[in-house]
């Protein structure tokens, strides 16, 4: 359950990076600059895009790794509890079977049905 906070943080960081990029583009298009200044700024921004994409990719990969580790830990815990429950069920079943066998009356010669011949 604690991992959910980390997952949300990853989404938040990714959203911030995308929002920053979108804000930069909107600012460029709406800024009162000359065409040459805007083109230079766009060129610099385009040069920074691979680094931004790499940072975003690293962030997403880190969050995926954390989620994967969390899933494995949860699976291992669930599997362990399931094994314990199965073992306890088998034990209880064997005890019940032993009690049933020991509490059944043993047949005696008098309690056996007699078969009469013709």
Buried (B, 14 or more C-beta within 10 A) or exposed (E): EEBEEEBEEBEEBBEEBEEEBEEBEEEBEEEEEEEEEBEEBBEEBEEEEEEBEEEBEEBBEEBEEBBEEBEEEEEEEEEEEEEEEEEEEEEEEEEEEEEEEEEEEEEEEEEEEEEEEE
